[in-house]
Amino acid sequence: MKHILPLLIAILSSLNCMSETTFVGNWNGIVANIPIVFHISNNGDTWEATLDSPSQGAIGIPCGKVEVNADVISIDMPALRASFIGSIATDNNSITGTFTQGMAFTMTLTRSTEETPTINRPQEPKPPFDYNIEEVSFSHDGITLAGSLTYPKNSKAMTAVILISGSGAQNRDEEMLGHKPFAVIADYLTRHGIAVLRYDDRGVGGSTKGSVDDTTIDFAKDAMAAVKYLQSRPELTKIGLIGHSEGGTIALINAAAHPDDIDFIVTLAGPYVKGRDIIVRQNHLISETAGKPLTAEQSAQVDEIFNAIDNITDTAELSSRLKSIMSATGDHSAQEIEQSVKVMTSAWYTAFVRFDPAEYIAKITCPVLAINGDWDAQVDANQNLSVAATIPTATTRLYPRLNHMFQETESQSQSLNYGEIKQTISPDVLTDITHFILNLK
């Protein structure tokens, strides 16, 4: 989902706090054995921060909201459904607290003088570009979304695609861990004669901020607003959707609900089964890939947690039940449990767990290309491609040795280290998507 490397990397926040400046500086920490560096600055009452994960090649990740009260900093990370709360030491050289993303981890940050390293991304497009680039915007229901439309020069009739990102707020390049996969896809498709619209998600870049209650259904409306915009361009003769992870779910929803508007879809690691099943399987796969399979007790707890989220609709009752489940093992502090429950009872999270795409899948009539990587630990390939294959108009493809981001990896144990891999996306995937689109009748 775009919980890229769940439990590994966090997108920090722009800080809202008092006049204390003790938090200003560079801070080193480790989450789930992954080194991270926070860069925190202050301008009057406004705090700003970026995050690096050098070992993963993630540099300068922009931040969101943080609150400071005296010696305590509270960091909300909505893009990753994560948070951090910590207290600064009396010598102002360390911050000790809890990082939470589904599970809770104790983390200590220490001051650092390290400079931001550079990273190598050989596939990232560089100007000059031999095609047209337009900055565009489109609106619906009080939401305005900003994006880029790229299209070949001197073309009068073109097929167009809309790129839809996965879970979490992403910019138009779906930028994460130092990679810009949507920029790479857009560049490749446009150079092969296909127009591409990619846009900033709600609250990112030039797009309007959404609501804390936004769910996948709301984001599907954003994608349809993009479709309506492209329909206003007479040179575009066919319009399709390419969705990555949760973006694949959005493509399925819109293809089923708007068959006259969507000519084809491509799902990249798209979920074809219920959200509960996706996340439960994800917990197992990530643990196995990291070399620490869930114990029978942990597996039972995961099932109990997601069964509760799936079936208890009253938020207060669900919160109480989750706290009870997580407290039973004695592995987590009250603060850690509180933060985990806050994430798991949010509107997006509960809606995703309960969402079943079956009713949409049954209504799809347009051509579908469903592709997954065999080493994807976030959206299990076999679990989902087997359902995609039931669509009469679908072509499915399983790529060996590719992870959730469709990067080629040396070993399965390294497949979660997205930022460490120089490649942004396999050339074979780019070629096959292009071939599918250009050969549509």
C-alpha positions in Angstrom: 0.0 0.0 0.0 1.9 2.7 0.1 2.9 1.9 3.6 6.2 1.6 1.9 8.3 -0.6 4.1 5.7 -0.8 7.0 7.5 -0.3 10.3 10.6 1.0 8.5 10.2 4.5 7.4 8.1 7.5 8.5 7.3 10.7 6.9 7.7 13.4 9.5 5.7 16.5 10.0 5.8 20.3 9.8 5.9 21.3 13.4 3.3 23.4 15.3 4.6 24.3 18.6 5.8 26.9 21.2 8.9 29.0 20.9 11.3 26.3 22.1 14.2 25.8 19.7 15.8 22.8 21.5 14.4 20.4 18.8 16.2 22.3 16.0 18.8 20.2 14.3 19.6 16.8 12.8 18.5 13.7 14.7 19.6 10.1 14.1 17.4 7.2 15.1 16.7 3.6 14.2 13.3 2.0 13.4 13.1 -1.7 12.9 16.9 -1.8 12.4 16.7 0.9 9.7 18.8 4.1 10.3 16.9 7.4 9.8 17.8 11.1 10.1 15.3 13.9 10.9 16.2 17.4 9.9 14.2 19.8 12.0 14.2 23.6 11.6 12.2 26.5 13.1 11.1 29.8 11.7 9.3 31.8 14.4 6.2 29.8 15.2 6.5 27.6 12.2 8.4 24.3 12.3 9.6 22.4 9.3 11.3 19.0 8.9 12.5 16.5 6.4 13.4 12.8 6.8 16.3 10.8 5.4 16.8 7.0 5.4 20.3 6.8 4.0 20.5 3.0 3.8 17.3 3.0 1.8 18.4 5.9 -0.4 15.5 8.0 0.8 16.6 11.6 1.1 14.7 14.8 1.9 11.3 13.3 2.4 8.9 16.2 3.1 7.1 16.4 6.4 3.7 17.1 7.8 2.3 18.2 11.2 4.1 18.1 14.6 3.2 19.6 18.0 5.6 20.5 20.8 4.6 21.0 24.4 7.5 22.0 26.6 10.0 19.0 26.3 7.6 16.7 24.4 7.3 16.4 20.6 4.4 14.7 19.1 4.7 13.8 15.4 1.7 12.7 13.2 2.6 11.0 10.0 -0.7 10.7 8.0 0.9 9.6 4.8 2.1 6.4 6.5 -0.6 6.1 9.1 2.2 6.5 11.7 3.2 8.7 14.6 6.0 9.5 17.0 5.9 10.9 20.6 9.1 11.6 22.4 10.7 13.6 25.2 13.9 15.5 24.9 16.6 14.9 27.5 17.8 17.6 29.9 21.0 18.0 27.9 19.0 18.5 24.7 21.0 15.9 22.9 18.5 13.0 22.7 14.8 12.4 22.2 13.3 9.2 23.6 9.9 8.0 22.6 7.6 5.7 20.7 7.3 5.2 16.9 4.0 3.6 15.9 2.8 2.2 12.7 0.4 -0.6 13.3 3.0 -1.9 15.9 4.9 0.3 18.4 8.7 0.6 18.7 10.8 2.4 21.3 13.1 4.9 19.5 15.8 7.2 20.7 17.0 10.1 18.5 20.4 11.6 19.0 21.8 14.8 17.7 23.9 14.5 14.5 26.1 16.7 12.3 25.8 14.4 9.3 25.3 16.0 5.9 22.5 14.7 3.6 24.0 12.1 1.2 23.4 12.0 -2.5 21.6 9.1 -4.2 21.8 7.5 -7.6 18.5 7.1 -9.5 19.6 6.3 -13.1 16.0 6.0 -14.5 14.9 9.4 -13.2 13.9 11.5 -16.3 16.1 14.6 -17.0 15.4 17.5 -19.3 15.4 18.4 -22.1 12.2 16.5 -22.8 11.2 15.8 -26.4 7.4 16.1 -25.6 5.0 18.7 -24.3 4.4 19.2 -20.6 1.4 21.1 -19.3 0.6 22.1 -15.7 -3.1 21.4 -15.3 -5.7 21.4 -12.6 -9.3 20.0 -12.3 -11.9 20.2 -9.6 -14.9 18.4 -8.1 -17.0 18.9 -4.9 -14.8 21.7 -3.6 -11.5 19.7 -4.2 -8.9 21.0 -6.7 -6.2 18.7 -7.9 -3.0 19.9 -9.6 -1.0 17.8 -12.0 1.1 17.4 -15.1 -0.1 16.3 -18.5 2.7 15.1 -20.8 1.9 14.3 -24.4 3.8 13.8 -27.7 4.5 16.7 -30.0 2.5 17.0 -33.2 0.0 14.3 -32.2 -3.7 14.8 -33.1 -5.2 11.6 -31.8 -3.8 9.9 -28.7 -4.6 7.4 -26.1 -4.2 8.9 -22.6 -3.7 7.3 -19.2 -4.1 8.6 -15.6 -1.7 7.5 -13.0 -3.2 6.8 -9.5 -1.0 6.4 -6.5 -1.4 3.9 -3.6 -2.3 4.6 0.0 -0.9 7.6 1.7 -0.6 11.2 0.4 1.8 11.2 -2.6 2.9 13.8 -5.0 2.3 13.4 -8.8 5.6 11.4 -9.1 4.5 9.0 -6.4 7.8 10.0 -4.8 9.1 7.8 -2.0 12.4 6.5 -0.7 14.3 8.6 -3.3 12.3 7.1 -6.2 9.9 8.8 -8.6 8.1 5.8 -10.3 5.3 7.9 -11.8 7.8 10.3 -13.4 9.6 7.3 -14.9 6.3 5.7 -16.2 5.0 9.0 -17.6 8.3 9.7 -19.4 8.4 6.2 -20.9 4.8 6.1 -22.1 4.9 9.6 -23.5 8.0 8.8 -25.5 6.1 6.0 -27.0 3.1 8.1 -28.1 0.8 7.9 -25.0 -0.4 11.0 -23.1 -0.1 10.8 -19.4 -1.8 12.7 -16.6 -0.4 12.4 -13.1 -1.5 14.5 -10.2 -0.8 15.4 -6.6 -2.9 13.7 -4.0 -5.1 15.7 -1.6 -3.0 17.9 0.6 0.2 17.5 -1.4 1.8 19.9 -3.8 -0.8 22.1 -5.5 -3.8 20.0 -4.5 -6.5 21.0 -2.0 -6.2 19.4 1.5 -8.8 16.8 2.1 -10.5 15.5 5.3 -9.3 13.2 8.0 -12.4 11.1 7.1 -11.3 10.6 3.4 -11.4 7.0 2.2 -10.6 5.0 -1.0 -14.1 5.9 -2.3 -13.3 9.6 -2.0 -10.0 9.2 -3.8 -11.8 7.3 -6.6 -13.8 10.5 -7.1 -10.6 12.4 -7.6 -9.5 10.0 -10.3 -12.9 10.4 -12.1 -12.4 14.2 -12.0 -9.2 13.5 -13.9 -11.1 11.4 -16.4 -13.6 14.2 -16.9 -10.8 16.7 -17.5 -9.1 14.5 -20.2 -12.5 14.1 -21.8 -12.5 17.8 -22.4 -9.4 17.4 -24.6 -10.6 16.5 -28.1 -7.2 15.1 -29.2 -7.5 12.3 -26.6 -9.4 9.4 -28.1 -9.1 6.7 -25.4 -8.7 7.1 -21.7 -7.4 4.5 -19.3 -6.3 4.2 -15.6 -3.1 2.9 -14.3 -3.2 2.3 -10.5 -0.5 1.2 -8.2 -1.5 -0.7 -5.0 -4.5 1.1 -3.6 -4.6 3.0 -6.9 -5.4 -0.4 -8.5 -8.5 -0.6 -6.3 -9.5 2.8 -7.4 -9.1 1.8 -11.0 -11.3 -1.2 -10.4 -14.0 0.9 -8.7 -14.1 3.4 -11.5 -14.0 0.8 -14.3 -17.0 -0.9 -12.8 -19.0 2.3 -11.9 -18.2 4.2 -15.1 -17.9 1.7 -18.0 -18.7 4.3 -20.7 -15.8 6.6 -19.5 -13.0 4.1 -18.9 -11.6 2.3 -21.9 -9.0 0.1 -20.1 -7.2 -0.3 -16.8 -3.8 -1.5 -15.6 -3.3 -2.5 -12.0 0.2 -2.6 -10.6 0.2 -4.8 -7.5 -3.5 -4.0 -7.2 -5.6 -5.6 -4.4 -8.3 -7.9 -5.7 -9.4 -9.4 -2.4 -10.8 -7.9 0.8 -8.6 -5.4 2.7 -8.6 -7.5 5.8 -7.1 -10.4 3.8 -4.5 -8.1 2.2 -3.2 -6.8 5.5 -3.3 -10.1 7.4 -1.3 -11.7 4.5 1.0 -8.7 4.4 1.9 -9.1 8.1 2.9 -12.7 7.4 4.9 -11.9 4.2 6.8 -9.0 5.7 7.8 -11.0 8.7 8.9 -14.0 6.6 10.8 -11.8 4.2 12.6 -10.2 7.1 13.5 -13.6 8.4 11.3 -13.4 11.5 8.1 -15.4 10.8 5.1 -14.7 13.1 4.8 -17.1 16.0 1.5 -18.9 16.5 0.6 -16.4 19.2 1.5 -13.4 17.0 -0.5 -14.9 14.1 -3.5 -15.4 16.3 -3.3 -11.8 17.6 -3.1 -10.4 14.1 -6.2 -12.4 13.1 -8.0 -11.2 16.3 -7.1 -7.6 15.6 -8.3 -7.5 12.0 -11.4 -9.5 12.7 -12.3 -6.9 15.2 -11.7 -4.0 12.8 -13.7 -5.9 10.1 -16.7 -6.5 12.3 -17.0 -3.8 15.0 -18.4 -0.6 13.5 -18.7 1.5 16.6 -15.4 3.4 17.1 -15.5 3.5 20.9 -16.3 -0.3 21.1 -13.6 -1.1 18.5 -11.0 1.0 20.3 -11.7 -0.7 23.6 -11.5 -4.1 22.0 -8.2 -3.4 20.2 -6.7 -2.2 23.4 -7.8 -5.3 25.2 -6.2 -7.5 22.5 -2.9 -5.7 22.4 -2.7 -5.5 26.2 -3.0 -9.3 26.6 0.6 -10.1 25.7 2.2 -7.4 27.9 4.5 -6.5 25.0 3.5 -2.8 24.7 3.2 0.2 26.9 -0.1 2.0 27.3 1.2 4.9 25.2 2.3 2.5 22.4 -1.1 0.8 22.4 -2.9 4.2 22.4 -1.1 5.3 19.3 -1.5 2.0 17.5 -5.3 2.0 18.2 -5.5 5.6 17.0 -4.1 4.6 13.6 -6.2 1.4 13.3 -9.5 3.1 14.1 -9.0 6.0 11.6 -11.6 6.4 8.8 -9.3 5.3 6.0 -7.8 2.3 7.8 -11.1 0.8 8.9 -12.7 1.4 5.5 -9.7 -0.2 3.8 -9.9 -3.3 6.0 -13.6 -3.7 5.4 -13.5 -3.0 1.7 -14.3 -5.9 -0.6 -13.8 -5.3 -4.3 -15.8 -8.4 -5.4 -18.9 -6.4 -6.4 -16.8 -4.1 -8.6 -14.8 -6.9 -10.1 -17.9 -8.7 -11.3 -19.0 -5.6 -13.3 -15.8 -4.9 -15.2 -16.1 -5.2 -19.0 -13.1 -3.2 -20.2 -9.6 -4.7 -21.0 -7.6 -5.2 -17.9 -3.8 -5.8 -17.4 -3.1 -7.0 -13.9 0.5 -7.4 -13.0 2.3 -8.3 -9.8 5.9 -9.1 -8.6 6.6 -12.5 -7.3 8.5 -11.1 -4.3 5.9 -8.5 -3.3 5.5 -8.7 0.5 2.8 -6.1 0.6 0.2 -7.3 -1.9 0.6 -11.1 -2.3 0.8 -11.9 -6.0 -0.9 -15.3 -6.0 -3.6 -14.3 -3.7 -4.7 -11.4 -5.9 -3.8 -12.5 -9.5 -5.9 -15.6 -9.0 -9.0 -13.4 -8.6 -7.9 -11.0 -11.4 -7.8 -13.9 -13.7 -11.6 -14.5 -13.2 -12.3 -11.3 -15.2 -13.1 -12.4 -18.8 -11.3 -9.3 -20.2 -8.2 -9.6 -18.0 -4.6 -10.4 -18.9 -2.5 -11.3 -15.8 1.2 -11.4 -15.5 3.5 -12.5 -12.7 7.1 -11.2 -12.8 9.8 -13.2 -11.0 12.1 -11.5 -8.6 10.2 -8.2 -8.6 9.0 -6.5 -5.4 6.0 -4.3 -4.6 7.6 -1.4 -6.5 8.4 -3.7 -9.4 12.2 -3.4 -8.8 14.5 -6.2 -9.7 16.2 -7.5 -6.5 19.1 -9.8 -5.9 17.4 -11.8 -3.2 14.0 -12.1 -1.6 15.4 -11.0 1.7 16.5 -7.7 0.0 13.2 -7.1 -1.7 11.9 -4.8 1.1 14.9 -2.4 0.8 13.3 -0.3 -1.8 15.5 2.7 -1.3 18.7 0.7 -1.5 17.9 -0.4 -5.0 19.1 1.9 -7.7 16.4 0.8 -10.2 13.1 2.5 -9.9 11.0 0.1 -12.0 11.8 -2.9 -14.2 12.2 -2.1 -17.9 10.2 -5.2 -18.7 7.2 -3.8 -16.8 7.4 -0.5 -18.7 7.6 -2.4 -22.0 4.7 -4.7 -21.3 2.4 -1.8 -20.1 3.2 0.1 -23.3 2.6 -2.9 -25.5 -0.7 -3.6 -23.8 -2.0 0.0 -24.4 -0.7 0.4 -27.9 -2.3 -2.9 -29.0 -5.8 -2.2 -27.7 -8.5 -2.3 -30.4 
